[in-house]
Amino acid sequence: MSEERGFEVVDKRRVRPEGAPDPAPGDAGAPQTAAETAAAPEGSAPDPAALASAFDTAGILSTAFHLLHEHAWIAMGLTPSPFSGTLQRDLAEAHRAIDAAEDVAKHLEPLLDAADRADLQNALSNLRLNFVRQSTHRE
């Protein structure tokens, strides 16, 4: 019999001694994303640069778009609800979410580079196509 190797847990969190200076942005110990900043140990100061980029207009619009995008998939009954785990279909709600996502995208597009604009338009096209498919599909 071959010996099974178990898993190993490696703690990669960095803890600064009290009174130590904050790491400079880009250093190995500095949070790189808003999620990492939010997950920083309690009592440590968040990186102002990371917070600023997460909460500028482009970041807020991007978050709103992604929430509406996800909600549209759930309302079309193509993605399970994260709350109940079941598929729930409400095409009127999906239509509102898609319309709102399109409105947000109009404000977000000028702030994006060409590749991100293409991704945004692709996401909207996928929503529209799937909405039409779901609208013509009878249960």
The first five atom37 places (N, CA, C, CB, O) and aatype in JSON, in Angstrom:
{
  "aatype": [12, 15, 6, 6, 1, 7, 13, 6, 19, 19, 3, 11, 1, 1, 19, 1, 14, 6, 7, 0, 14, 3, 14, 0, 14, 7, 3, 0, 7, 0, 14, 5, 16, 0, 0, 6, 16, 0, 0, 0, 14, 6, 7, 15, 0, 14, 3, 14, 0, 0, 10, 0, 15, 0, 13, 3, 16, 0, 7, 9, 10, 15, 16, 0, 13, 8, 10, 10, 8, 6, 8, 0, 17, 9, 0, 12, 7, 10, 16, 14, 15, 14, 13, 15, 7, 16, 10, 5, 1, 3, 10, 0, 6, 0, 8, 1, 0, 9, 3, 0, 0, 6, 3, 19, 0, 11, 8, 10, 6, 14, 10, 10, 3, 0, 0, 3, 1, 0, 3, 10, 5, 2, 0, 10, 15, 2, 10, 1, 10, 2, 13, 19, 1, 5, 15, 16, 8, 1, 6],
  "atom_mask": [
    [1, 1, 1, 1, 1],
    [1, 1, 1, 1, 1],
    [1, 1, 1, 1, 1],
    [1, 1, 1, 1, 1],
    [1, 1, 1, 1, 1],
    [1, 1, 1, 0, 1],
    [1, 1, 1, 1, 1],
    [1, 1, 1, 1, 1],
    [1, 1, 1, 1, 1],
    [1, 1, 1, 1, 1],
    [1, 1, 1, 1, 1],
    [1, 1, 1, 1, 1],
    [1, 1, 1, 1, 1],
    [1, 1, 1, 1, 1],
    [1, 1, 1, 1, 1],
    [1, 1, 1, 1, 1],
    [1, 1, 1, 1, 1],
    [1, 1, 1, 1, 1],
    [1, 1, 1, 0, 1],
    [1, 1, 1, 1, 1],
    [1, 1, 1, 1, 1],
    [1, 1, 1, 1, 1],
    [1, 1, 1, 1, 1],
    [1, 1, 1, 1, 1],
    [1, 1, 1, 1, 1],
    [1, 1, 1, 0, 1],
    [1, 1, 1, 1, 1],
    [1, 1, 1, 1, 1],
    [1, 1, 1, 0, 1],
    [1, 1, 1, 1, 1],
    [1, 1, 1, 1, 1],
    [1, 1, 1, 1, 1],
    [1, 1, 1, 1, 1],
    [1, 1, 1, 1, 1],
    [1, 1, 1, 1, 1],
    [1, 1, 1, 1, 1],
    [1, 1, 1, 1, 1],
    [1, 1, 1, 1, 1],
    [1, 1, 1, 1, 1],
    [1, 1, 1, 1, 1],
    [1, 1, 1, 1, 1],
    [1, 1, 1, 1, 1],
    [1, 1, 1, 0, 1],
    [1, 1, 1, 1, 1],
    [1, 1, 1, 1, 1],
    [1, 1, 1, 1, 1],
    [1, 1, 1, 1, 1],
    [1, 1, 1, 1, 1],
    [1, 1, 1, 1, 1],
    [1, 1, 1, 1, 1],
    [1, 1, 1, 1, 1],
    [1, 1, 1, 1, 1],
    [1, 1, 1, 1, 1],
    [1, 1, 1, 1, 1],
    [1, 1, 1, 1, 1],
    [1, 1, 1, 1, 1],
    [1, 1, 1, 1, 1],
    [1, 1, 1, 1, 1],
    [1, 1, 1, 0, 1],
    [1, 1, 1, 1, 1],
    [1, 1, 1, 1, 1],
    [1, 1, 1, 1, 1],
    [1, 1, 1, 1, 1],
    [1, 1, 1, 1, 1],
    [1, 1, 1, 1, 1],
    [1, 1, 1, 1, 1],
    [1, 1, 1, 1, 1],
    [1, 1, 1, 1, 1],
    [1, 1, 1, 1, 1],
    [1, 1, 1, 1, 1],
    [1, 1, 1, 1, 1],
    [1, 1, 1, 1, 1],
    [1, 1, 1, 1, 1],
    [1, 1, 1, 1, 1],
    [1, 1, 1, 1, 1],
    [1, 1, 1, 1, 1],
    [1, 1, 1, 0, 1],
    [1, 1, 1, 1, 1],
    [1, 1, 1, 1, 1],
    [1, 1, 1, 1, 1],
    [1, 1, 1, 1, 1],
    [1, 1, 1, 1, 1],
    [1, 1, 1, 1, 1],
    [1, 1, 1, 1, 1],
    [1, 1, 1, 0, 1],
    [1, 1, 1, 1, 1],
    [1, 1, 1, 1, 1],
    [1, 1, 1, 1, 1],
    [1, 1, 1, 1, 1],
    [1, 1, 1, 1, 1],
    [1, 1, 1, 1, 1],
    [1, 1, 1, 1, 1],
    [1, 1, 1, 1, 1],
    [1, 1, 1, 1, 1],
    [1, 1, 1, 1, 1],
    [1, 1, 1, 1, 1],
    [1, 1, 1, 1, 1],
    [1, 1, 1, 1, 1],
    [1, 1, 1, 1, 1],
    [1, 1, 1, 1, 1],
    [1, 1, 1, 1, 1],
    [1, 1, 1, 1, 1],
    [1, 1, 1, 1, 1],
    [1, 1, 1, 1, 1],
    [1, 1, 1, 1, 1],
    [1, 1, 1, 1, 1],
    [1, 1, 1, 1, 1],
    [1, 1, 1, 1, 1],
    [1, 1, 1, 1, 1],
    [1, 1, 1, 1, 1],
    [1, 1, 1, 1, 1],
    [1, 1, 1, 1, 1],
    [1, 1, 1, 1, 1],
    [1, 1, 1, 1, 1],
    [1, 1, 1, 1, 1],
    [1, 1, 1, 1, 1],
    [1, 1, 1, 1, 1],
    [1, 1, 1, 1, 1],
    [1, 1, 1, 1, 1],
    [1, 1, 1, 1, 1],
    [1, 1, 1, 1, 1],
    [1, 1, 1, 1, 1],
    [1, 1, 1, 1, 1],
    [1, 1, 1, 1, 1],
    [1, 1, 1, 1, 1],
    [1, 1, 1, 1, 1],
    [1, 1, 1, 1, 1],
    [1, 1, 1, 1, 1],
    [1, 1, 1, 1, 1],
    [1, 1, 1, 1, 1],
    [1, 1, 1, 1, 1],
    [1, 1, 1, 1, 1],
    [1, 1, 1, 1, 1],
    [1, 1, 1, 1, 1],
    [1, 1, 1, 1, 1],
    [1, 1, 1, 1, 1],
    [1, 1, 1, 1, 1],
    [1, 1, 1, 1, 1],
    [1, 1, 1, 1, 1]
  ],
  "atom_positions": [
    [[0.83, -1.18, 0.0], [0.0, 0.0, 0.0], [0.87, 1.24, 0.0], [-0.94, 0.0, 1.2], [1.88, 1.31, 0.7]],
    [[0.48, 2.2, -0.78], [1.22, 3.45, -0.76], [0.71, 4.31, 0.38], [1.11, 4.19, -2.11], [-0.47, 4.3, 0.72]],
    [[1.61, 5.04, 0.94], [1.25, 5.91, 2.06], [0.6, 7.18, 1.53], [2.5, 6.24, 2.92], [1.17, 7.86, 0.67]],
    [[-0.6, 7.51, 2.04], [-1.26, 8.74, 1.63], [-0.65, 9.91, 2.37], [-2.78, 8.66, 1.9], [-0.37, 9.86, 3.56]],
    [[-0.44, 10.96, 1.61], [0.11, 12.15, 2.23], [-1.04, 13.05, 2.64], [1.08, 12.89, 1.26], [-1.9, 13.37, 1.82]],
    [[-1.08, 13.46, 3.88], [-2.13, 14.36, 4.37], [-1.88, 15.77, 3.88], [0.0, 0.0, 0.0], [-0.87, 16.04, 3.22]],
    [[-2.78, 16.64, 4.18], [-2.62, 18.03, 3.77], [-1.85, 18.8, 4.85], [-3.99, 18.68, 3.5], [-1.81, 18.4, 6.01]],
    [[-1.28, 19.87, 4.44], [-0.5, 20.7, 5.34], [-1.06, 22.11, 5.29], [1.02, 20.68, 4.97], [-1.3, 22.65, 4.21]],
    [[-1.27, 22.7, 6.45], [-1.78, 24.06, 6.53], [-0.59, 24.99, 6.75], [-2.83, 24.21, 7.68], [0.22, 24.79, 7.66]],
    [[-0.5, 26.01, 5.89], [0.57, 26.98, 6.01], [-0.06, 28.34, 6.27], [1.47, 27.01, 4.72], [-0.84, 28.84, 5.46]],
    [[0.27, 28.94, 7.4], [-0.27, 30.25, 7.75], [0.62, 31.32, 7.13], [-0.36, 30.43, 9.3], [1.77, 31.49, 7.54]],
    [[0.08, 32.04, 6.14], [0.86, 33.05, 5.43], [0.52, 34.46, 5.88], [0.63, 32.92, 3.93], [0.95, 35.44, 5.27]],
    [[-0.25, 34.57, 6.96], [-0.57, 35.91, 7.46], [0.69, 36.55, 8.01], [-1.68, 35.86, 8.54], [1.55, 35.88, 8.59]],
    [[0.77, 37.84, 7.82], [1.91, 38.58, 8.36], [1.41, 39.43, 9.51], [2.59, 39.46, 7.26], [0.39, 40.12, 9.4]],
    [[2.12, 39.37, 10.6], [1.76, 40.15, 11.77], [2.91, 41.09, 12.08], [1.42, 39.23, 12.99], [4.06, 40.66, 12.23]],
    [[2.58, 42.39, 12.18], [3.61, 43.38, 12.52], [3.64, 43.57, 14.02], [3.36, 44.72, 11.81], [2.6, 43.58, 14.67]],
    [[4.83, 43.72, 14.57], [4.92, 44.04, 15.99], [4.28, 45.41, 16.24], [6.39, 44.02, 16.47], [4.31, 46.28, 15.37]],
    [[3.72, 45.6, 17.43], [3.09, 46.87, 17.76], [4.09, 48.0, 17.62], [2.51, 46.83, 19.18], [5.22, 47.91, 18.11]],
    [[3.67, 49.06, 16.97], [4.54, 50.23, 16.78], [5.39, 50.17, 15.53], [0.0, 0.0, 0.0], [6.05, 51.14, 15.19]],
    [[5.38, 49.02, 14.82], [6.17, 48.91, 13.59], [5.5, 49.73, 12.5], [6.33, 47.42, 13.14], [4.27, 49.82, 12.47]],
    [[6.28, 50.33, 11.6], [5.67, 51.15, 10.54], [4.87, 50.3, 9.57], [6.75, 51.93, 9.79], [5.17, 49.12, 9.37]],
    [[3.85, 50.92, 8.95], [3.07, 50.24, 7.93], [3.98, 49.95, 6.74], [1.84, 51.09, 7.5], [4.84, 50.77, 6.42]],
    [[3.8, 48.8, 6.07], [4.59, 48.54, 4.87], [4.17, 49.48, 3.75], [4.43, 47.07, 4.42], [3.02, 49.9, 3.67]],
    [[5.11, 49.81, 2.9], [4.82, 50.68, 1.75], [3.99, 49.9, 0.75], [6.13, 51.2, 1.1], [4.16, 48.68, 0.63]],
    [[3.09, 50.58, 0.01], [2.32, 49.86, -1.02], [3.26, 49.15, -1.98], [1.4, 50.84, -1.79], [4.27, 49.7, -2.41]],
    [[2.91, 47.91, -2.32], [3.75, 47.11, -3.21], [4.7, 46.19, -2.45], [0.0, 0.0, 0.0], [5.22, 45.25, -3.04]],
    [[4.93, 46.44, -1.16], [5.77, 45.55, -0.37], [5.02, 44.24, -0.14], [6.16, 46.21, 0.99], [3.8, 44.18, -0.27]],
    [[5.77, 43.21, 0.19], [5.18, 41.89, 0.38], [4.13, 41.89, 1.48], [6.26, 40.87, 0.69], [3.17, 41.13, 1.4]],
    [[4.28, 42.7, 2.5], [3.34, 42.72, 3.6], [2.17, 43.65, 3.41], [0.0, 0.0, 0.0], [1.25, 43.65, 4.23]],
    [[2.15, 44.43, 2.36], [1.07, 45.4, 2.14], [-0.11, 44.72, 1.46], [1.56, 46.58, 1.29], [0.08, 43.94, 0.52]],
    [[-1.33, 45.01, 1.91], [-2.49, 44.45, 1.21], [-2.53, 44.95, -0.23], [-3.8, 44.84, 1.94], [-2.19, 46.1, -0.51]],
    [[-2.93, 44.07, -1.16], [-2.93, 44.43, -2.57], [-4.32, 44.75, -3.1], [-2.34, 43.31, -3.37], [-4.44, 45.43, -4.12]],
    [[-5.36, 44.27, -2.44], [-6.71, 44.49, -2.93], [-7.58, 44.99, -1.8], [-7.29, 43.21, -3.55], [-7.21, 44.95, -0.63]],
    [[-8.76, 45.47, -2.17], [-9.71, 45.92, -1.16], [-10.12, 44.75, -0.26], [-10.94, 46.56, -1.82], [-10.33, 44.93, 0.94]],
    [[-10.23, 43.56, -0.86], [-10.6, 42.39, -0.06], [-9.52, 42.07, 0.95], [-10.85, 41.17, -0.96], [-9.82, 41.76, 2.11]],
    [[-8.27, 42.15, 0.53], [-7.18, 41.91, 1.47], [-7.14, 42.99, 2.54], [-5.84, 41.84, 0.74], [-6.85, 42.72, 3.7]],
    [[-7.43, 44.22, 2.15], [-7.46, 45.31, 3.11], [-8.55, 45.07, 4.13], [-7.66, 46.65, 2.4], [-8.34, 45.26, 5.33]],
    [[-9.73, 44.66, 3.65], [-10.85, 44.42, 4.56], [-10.54, 43.26, 5.48], [-12.12, 44.15, 3.77], [-11.04, 43.22, 6.61]],
    [[-9.73, 42.31, 5.02], [-9.4, 41.14, 5.82], [-8.18, 41.37, 6.71], [-9.15, 39.95, 4.92], [-7.71, 40.44, 7.37]],
    [[-7.67, 42.59, 6.74], [-6.5, 42.89, 7.58], [-6.86, 42.64, 9.04], [-6.02, 44.36, 7.36], [-8.01, 42.85, 9.44]],
    [[-5.89, 42.21, 9.83], [-6.17, 41.94, 11.24], [-6.76, 43.15, 11.93], [-4.89, 41.5, 11.96], [-6.41, 44.3, 11.64]],
    [[-7.68, 42.88, 12.86], [-8.33, 43.97, 13.59], [-7.28, 44.79, 14.31], [-9.37, 43.41, 14.59], [-6.34, 44.25, 14.9]],
    [[-7.45, 46.08, 14.27], [-6.51, 46.97, 14.94], [-5.43, 47.49, 14.01], [0.0, 0.0, 0.0], [-4.76, 48.47, 14.35]],
    [[-5.23, 46.86, 12.84], [-4.22, 47.36, 11.93], [-4.86, 48.4, 11.02], [-3.59, 46.22, 11.1], [-6.05, 48.29, 10.7]],
    [[-4.11, 49.38, 10.62], [-4.63, 50.46, 9.77], [-4.74, 49.97, 8.34], [-3.73, 51.7, 9.86], [-3.8, 49.37, 7.82]],
    [[-5.88, 50.22, 7.67], [-6.01, 49.84, 6.27], [-5.13, 50.71, 5.4], [-7.46, 49.93, 5.81], [-4.82, 51.85, 5.75]],
    [[-4.72, 50.17, 4.26], [-3.9, 50.91, 3.32], [-4.77, 51.95, 2.62], [-3.24, 49.95, 2.28], [-5.69, 51.58, 1.9]],
    [[-4.51, 53.25, 2.82], [-5.36, 54.29, 2.23], [-5.42, 54.22, 0.71], [-4.85, 55.64, 2.64], [-6.47, 54.5, 0.13]],
    [[-4.34, 53.85, 0.05], [-4.34, 53.77, -1.41], [-5.28, 52.67, -1.89], [-2.92, 53.52, -1.95], [-6.01, 52.86, -2.86]],
    [[-5.27, 51.52, -1.21], [-6.15, 50.42, -1.59], [-7.61, 50.79, -1.36], [-5.8, 49.14, -0.81], [-8.47, 50.47, -2.18]],
    [[-7.88, 51.46, -0.25], [-9.25, 51.87, 0.03], [-9.73, 52.9, -0.99], [-9.36, 52.43, 1.44], [-10.87, 52.85, -1.44]],
    [[-8.87, 53.85, -1.35], [-9.25, 54.89, -2.3], [-9.6, 54.29, -3.64], [-8.12, 55.91, -2.45], [-10.58, 54.7, -4.26]],
    [[-8.81, 53.32, -4.11], [-9.1, 52.74, -5.42], [-10.34, 51.86, -5.38], [-7.91, 51.93, -5.91], [-11.03, 51.71, -6.39]],
    [[-10.65, 51.26, -4.22], [-11.83, 50.41, -4.11], [-13.09, 51.25, -4.01], [-11.71, 49.49, -2.9], [-14.17, 50.79, -4.39]],
    [[-12.98, 52.47, -3.5], [-14.16, 53.27, -3.27], [-14.19, 54.54, -4.11], [-14.25, 53.63, -1.83], [-14.87, 55.5, -3.76]],
    [[-13.46, 54.55, -5.23], [-13.61, 55.65, -6.16], [-14.83, 55.35, -7.04], [-12.3, 55.86, -7.03], [-15.4, 54.26, -6.96]],
    [[-15.21, 56.3, -7.87], [-16.42, 56.13, -8.68], [-16.35, 54.89, -9.56], [-16.64, 57.36, -9.54], [-17.34, 54.16, -9.66]],
    [[-15.22, 54.65, -10.19], [-15.1, 53.47, -11.06], [-15.27, 52.19, -10.26], [-13.73, 53.47, -11.78], [-15.93, 51.25, -10.73]],
    [[-14.7, 52.12, -9.07], [-14.84, 50.93, -8.24], [-16.27, 50.69, -7.79], [0.0, 0.0, 0.0], [-16.74, 49.55, -7.77]],
    [[-16.95, 51.77, -7.43], [-18.34, 51.64, -7.0], [-19.23, 51.23, -8.17], [-18.84, 52.97, -6.39], [-20.09, 50.37, -8.03]],
    [[-19.02, 51.85, -9.34], [-19.8, 51.47, -10.52], [-19.54, 50.03, -10.91], [-19.47, 52.39, -11.7], [-20.47, 49.3, -11.26]],
    [[-18.29, 49.61, -10.85], [-17.95, 48.23, -11.18], [-18.63, 47.25, -10.23], [-16.42, 48.04, -11.14], [-19.15, 46.22, -10.66]],
    [[-18.63, 47.57, -8.95], [-19.28, 46.71, -7.96], [-20.78, 46.65, -8.23], [-19.02, 47.23, -6.53], [-21.38, 45.58, -8.19]],
    [[-21.39, 47.81, -8.51], [-22.82, 47.85, -8.8], [-23.14, 47.01, -10.04], [-23.3, 49.3, -9.0], [-24.12, 46.26, -10.05]],
    [[-22.32, 47.14, -11.08], [-22.55, 46.37, -12.3], [-22.49, 44.88, -12.0], [-21.51, 46.73, -13.39], [-23.36, 44.12, -12.44]],
    [[-21.47, 44.44, -11.26], [-21.32, 43.01, -10.98], [-22.47, 42.48, -10.12], [-19.99, 42.76, -10.27], [-22.91, 41.34, -10.32]],
    [[-22.96, 43.28, -9.18], [-24.1, 42.86, -8.37], [-25.35, 42.7, -9.23], [-24.37, 43.86, -7.23], [-26.08, 41.71, -9.1]],
    [[-25.61, 43.67, -10.11], [-26.77, 43.61, -10.99], [-26.65, 42.45, -11.98], [-26.94, 44.93, -11.75], [-27.63, 41.77, -12.28]],
    [[-25.44, 42.24, -12.49], [-25.17, 41.13, -13.41], [-25.5, 39.8, -12.74], [-23.69, 41.15, -13.87], [-26.21, 38.96, -13.32]],
    [[-25.0, 39.61, -11.55], [-25.25, 38.36, -10.81], [-26.74, 38.22, -10.49], [-24.42, 38.32, -9.52], [-27.29, 37.13, -10.6]],
    [[-27.38, 39.3, -10.09], [-28.8, 39.26, -9.76], [-29.64, 38.89, -10.99], [-29.27, 40.62, -9.19], [-30.62, 38.15, -10.87]],
    [[-29.26, 39.38, -12.15], [-30.0, 39.05, -13.37], [-29.93, 37.55, -13.66], [-29.43, 39.85, -14.57], [-30.94, 36.94, -14.02]],
    [[-28.74, 36.96, -13.5], [-28.6, 35.5, -13.72], [-29.48, 34.73, -12.75], [-27.13, 35.07, -13.57], [-30.11, 33.74, -13.13]],
    [[-29.51, 35.18, -11.5], [-30.33, 34.5, -10.49], [-31.81, 34.65, -10.83], [-30.05, 35.07, -9.07], [-32.56, 33.68, -10.76]],
    [[-32.23, 35.88, -11.21], [-33.64, 36.13, -11.52], [-34.09, 35.39, -12.78], [-33.88, 37.61, -11.69], [-35.27, 35.06, -12.91]],
    [[-33.17, 35.12, -13.7], [-33.54, 34.34, -14.89], [-33.68, 32.86, -14.56], [-32.49, 34.53, -15.99], [-34.15, 32.08, -15.39]],
    [[-33.27, 32.47, -13.37], [-33.35, 31.08, -12.97], [-32.21, 30.24, -13.51], [0.0, 0.0, 0.0], [-32.31, 29.01, -13.6]],
    [[-31.1, 30.9, -13.87], [-29.95, 30.19, -14.44], [-28.84, 29.98, -13.42], [-29.41, 30.95, -15.63], [-27.91, 29.2, -13.66]],
    [[-28.93, 30.66, -12.3], [-27.96, 30.51, -11.22], [-28.76, 30.36, -9.93], [-26.97, 31.74, -11.15], [-29.72, 31.1, -9.71]],
    [[-28.39, 29.42, -9.06], [-29.13, 29.27, -7.81], [-28.99, 30.51, -6.91], [-28.66, 28.02, -7.06], [-27.95, 31.18, -6.91]],
    [[-30.03, 30.77, -6.18], [-29.99, 31.87, -5.21], [-28.95, 31.54, -4.14], [-31.4, 32.11, -4.57], [-28.94, 30.42, -3.62]],
    [[-28.08, 32.49, -3.79], [-27.1, 32.22, -2.75], [-27.74, 32.06, -1.38], [-26.06, 33.32, -2.71], [-27.11, 31.53, -0.46]],
    [[-28.97, 32.52, -1.22], [-29.64, 32.45, 0.07], [-30.36, 31.13, 0.27], [-30.62, 33.58, 0.2], [-30.29, 30.53, 1.34]],
    [[-31.07, 30.67, -0.77], [-31.85, 29.45, -0.63], [-31.21, 28.24, -1.31], [-33.23, 29.65, -1.19], [-31.53, 27.1, -0.98]],
    [[-30.29, 28.51, -2.26], [-29.67, 27.43, -3.0], [-30.56, 26.85, -4.09], [0.0, 0.0, 0.0], [-30.19, 25.86, -4.72]],
    [[-31.72, 27.45, -4.3], [-32.66, 26.95, -5.3], [-32.7, 27.89, -6.5], [-34.07, 26.79, -4.69], [-32.3, 29.05, -6.42]],
    [[-33.2, 27.36, -7.61], [-33.4, 28.18, -8.8], [-34.77, 28.85, -8.69], [-33.31, 27.32, -10.11], [-35.78, 28.2, -8.44]],
    [[-34.77, 30.16, -8.87], [-36.01, 30.92, -8.8], [-36.08, 31.79, -10.04], [-36.08, 31.79, -7.49], [-35.12, 32.49, -10.37]],
    [[-37.2, 31.76, -10.72], [-37.32, 32.49, -11.98], [-38.31, 33.64, -11.85], [-37.77, 31.54, -13.1], [-39.47, 33.43, -11.5]],
    [[-37.84, 34.85, -12.11], [-38.67, 36.04, -12.1], [-38.16, 36.93, -13.23], [-38.62, 36.79, -10.69], [-37.26, 37.75, -13.03]],
    [[-38.75, 36.77, -14.41], [-38.24, 37.46, -15.59], [-38.42, 38.98, -15.53], [-38.92, 36.93, -16.82], [-37.62, 39.71, -16.1]],
    [[-39.45, 39.45, -14.86], [-39.61, 40.9, -14.71], [-38.45, 41.47, -13.88], [-40.98, 41.24, -14.04], [-37.92, 42.54, -14.19]],
    [[-38.09, 40.76, -12.84], [-36.95, 41.19, -12.0], [-35.65, 41.12, -12.79], [-36.85, 40.31, -10.73], [-34.79, 41.99, -12.67]],
    [[-35.5, 40.08, -13.59], [-34.3, 39.95, -14.43], [-34.21, 41.11, -15.41], [-34.3, 38.61, -15.18], [-33.13, 41.66, -15.63]],
    [[-35.34, 41.48, -16.01], [-35.37, 42.59, -16.97], [-34.94, 43.89, -16.29], [-36.79, 42.75, -17.57], [-34.14, 44.64, -16.85]],
    [[-35.45, 44.16, -15.09], [-35.05, 45.37, -14.35], [-33.56, 45.36, -14.05], [-35.84, 45.48, -13.03], [-32.89, 46.38, -14.18]],
    [[-33.02, 44.2, -13.65], [-31.6, 44.1, -13.33], [-30.74, 44.35, -14.57], [-31.28, 42.72, -12.72], [-29.71, 45.02, -14.49]],
    [[-31.16, 43.81, -15.7], [-30.4, 44.01, -16.95], [-30.45, 45.46, -17.37], [-30.96, 43.1, -18.08], [-29.43, 46.03, -17.76]],
    [[-31.63, 46.08, -17.3], [-31.75, 47.5, -17.64], [-30.87, 48.36, -16.75], [-33.21, 47.95, -17.53], [-30.19, 49.27, -17.22]],
    [[-30.87, 48.07, -15.45], [-30.04, 48.84, -14.52], [-28.56, 48.61, -14.79], [-30.38, 48.45, -13.07], [-27.76, 49.55, -14.71]],
    [[-28.18, 47.37, -15.1], [-26.78, 47.08, -15.42], [-26.34, 47.84, -16.67], [-26.56, 45.56, -15.63], [-25.21, 48.32, -16.73]],
    [[-27.23, 47.96, -17.65], [-26.92, 48.73, -18.87], [-26.72, 50.2, -18.53], [-28.05, 48.57, -19.91], [-25.82, 50.84, -19.07]],
    [[-27.55, 50.74, -17.65], [-27.4, 52.14, -17.24], [-26.07, 52.36, -16.53], [-28.56, 52.56, -16.34], [-25.38, 53.35, -16.79]],
    [[-25.72, 51.46, -15.63], [-24.44, 51.58, -14.91], [-23.28, 51.47, -15.9], [-24.33, 50.49, -13.81], [-22.3, 52.2, -15.78]],
    [[-23.4, 50.56, -16.86], [-22.33, 50.36, -17.85], [-22.08, 51.62, -18.66], [-22.68, 49.2, -18.78], [-20.93, 51.9, -19.02]],
    [[-23.12, 52.38, -18.96], [-22.95, 53.63, -19.71], [-22.04, 54.61, -18.98], [-24.31, 54.28, -19.98], [-21.27, 55.33, -19.6]],
    [[-22.14, 54.63, -17.66], [-21.29, 55.52, -16.86], [-19.9, 54.93, -16.63], [-21.95, 55.8, -15.53], [-18.93, 55.67, -16.46]],
    [[-19.82, 53.62, -16.63], [-18.55, 52.93, -16.36], [-17.64, 52.87, -17.58], [-18.82, 51.53, -15.86], [-16.42, 52.97, -17.44]],
    [[-18.21, 52.71, -18.76], [-17.41, 52.52, -19.97], [-16.33, 53.57, -20.2], [-18.32, 52.51, -21.15], [-15.2, 53.2, -20.53]],
    [[-16.61, 54.87, -20.04], [-15.55, 55.86, -20.3], [-14.36, 55.75, -19.35], [-16.13, 57.25, -20.21], [-13.29, 56.3, -19.63]],
    [[-14.53, 55.06, -18.24], [-13.47, 54.93, -17.25], [-12.61, 53.68, -17.47], [-14.07, 54.9, -15.87], [-11.65, 53.46, -16.73]],
    [[-12.96, 52.87, -18.47], [-12.29, 51.6, -18.7], [-11.4, 51.64, -19.93], [-13.31, 50.48, -18.84], [-11.58, 52.46, -20.82]],
    [[-10.42, 50.72, -19.96], [-9.61, 50.58, -21.17], [-10.39, 49.73, -22.18], [-8.2, 49.94, -20.84], [-11.45, 49.2, -21.86]],
    [[-9.86, 49.6, -23.37], [-10.57, 48.92, -24.46], [-10.92, 47.47, -24.13], [-9.73, 48.96, -25.73], [-12.02, 47.02, -24.43]],
    [[-10.0, 46.75, -23.51], [-10.25, 45.33, -23.19], [-11.37, 45.2, -22.15], [-8.96, 44.65, -22.67], [-12.23, 44.34, -22.28]],
    [[-11.35, 46.05, -21.14], [-12.39, 45.99, -20.12], [-13.75, 46.43, -20.67], [-12.01, 46.86, -18.92], [-14.78, 45.89, -20.27]],
    [[-13.74, 47.41, -21.58], [-14.99, 47.82, -22.23], [-15.57, 46.66, -23.03], [-14.74, 49.05, -23.15], [-16.78, 46.42, -23.01]],
    [[-14.72, 45.93, -23.73], [-15.18, 44.77, -24.51], [-15.75, 43.7, -23.58], [-14.02, 44.18, -25.35], [-16.77, 43.09, -23.9]],
    [[-15.1, 43.46, -22.44], [-15.61, 42.48, -21.47], [-16.97, 42.9, -20.93], [-14.61, 42.3, -20.31], [-17.86, 42.07, -20.76]],
    [[-17.12, 44.19, -20.66], [-18.38, 44.72, -20.15], [-19.5, 44.53, -21.17], [-18.22, 46.21, -19.78], [-20.59, 44.09, -20.83]],
    [[-19.23, 44.86, -22.42], [-20.22, 44.7, -23.48], [-20.55, 43.23, -23.72], [-19.73, 45.34, -24.78], [-21.69, 42.88, -24.0]],
    [[-19.55, 42.37, -23.6], [-19.75, 40.93, -23.74], [-20.67, 40.41, -22.63], [-18.4, 40.18, -23.71], [-21.57, 39.61, -22.89]],
    [[-20.44, 40.87, -21.41], [-21.28, 40.46, -20.28], [-22.73, 40.9, -20.5], [-20.74, 41.04, -18.95], [-23.66, 40.13, -20.24]],
    [[-22.93, 42.14, -20.98], [-24.28, 42.62, -21.27], [-24.93, 41.82, -22.39], [-24.25, 44.11, -21.64], [-26.11, 41.47, -22.3]],
    [[-24.17, 41.52, -23.44], [-24.71, 40.72, -24.55], [-25.14, 39.35, -24.08], [-23.67, 40.59, -25.67], [-26.2, 38.86, -24.49]],
    [[-24.35, 38.72, -23.23], [-24.71, 37.4, -22.7], [-25.98, 37.46, -21.88], [-23.56, 36.84, -21.85], [-26.83, 36.58, -21.96]],
    [[-26.12, 38.53, -21.08], [-27.35, 38.69, -20.31], [-28.56, 38.82, -21.24], [-27.26, 39.92, -19.38], [-29.57, 38.15, -21.05]],
    [[-28.44, 39.68, -22.24], [-29.55, 39.92, -23.17], [-29.95, 38.63, -23.91], [-29.17, 41.01, -24.19], [-31.13, 38.3, -24.0]],
    [[-28.95, 37.91, -24.43], [-29.24, 36.68, -25.16], [-29.93, 35.64, -24.27], [-27.95, 36.09, -25.73], [-30.91, 35.01, -24.68]],
    [[-29.42, 35.49, -23.07], [-30.02, 34.51, -22.17], [-31.41, 34.94, -21.71], [-29.13, 34.29, -20.96], [-32.27, 34.1, -21.48]],
    [[-31.63, 36.24, -21.58], [-32.97, 36.72, -21.23], [-33.96, 36.38, -22.33], [-32.95, 38.24, -20.97], [-35.07, 35.93, -22.04]],
    [[-33.57, 36.58, -23.6], [-34.45, 36.24, -24.71], [-34.74, 34.75, -24.71], [-33.83, 36.66, -26.05], [-35.88, 34.33, -24.91]],
    [[-33.72, 33.94, -24.5], [-33.91, 32.47, -24.46], [-34.87, 32.08, -23.34], [-32.55, 31.75, -24.26], [-35.75, 31.25, -23.54]],
    [[-34.69, 32.69, -22.17], [-35.56, 32.35, -21.04], [-36.99, 32.86, -21.27], [-35.0, 32.93, -19.74], [-37.95, 32.24, -20.84]],
    [[-37.12, 34.0, -21.95], [-38.44, 34.57, -22.22], [-39.25, 33.7, -23.19], [-38.3, 35.99, -22.79], [-40.47, 33.62, -23.08]],
    [[-38.56, 33.06, -24.12], [-39.25, 32.23, -25.11], [-39.41, 30.79, -24.62], [-38.49, 32.25, -26.43], [-40.17, 30.02, -25.2]],
    [[-38.68, 30.43, -23.57], [-38.74, 29.07, -23.01], [-39.87, 28.99, -22.01], [-37.39, 28.68, -22.34], [-39.91, 29.76, -21.05]],
    [[-40.78, 28.08, -22.23], [-41.92, 27.89, -21.3], [-41.63, 26.69, -20.43], [-43.28, 27.7, -22.08], [-41.1, 25.67, -20.89]],
    [[-41.99, 26.82, -19.17], [-41.76, 25.7, -18.23], [-42.73, 24.58, -18.44], [-41.85, 26.18, -16.78], [-42.68, 23.57, -17.74]]
  ]
}
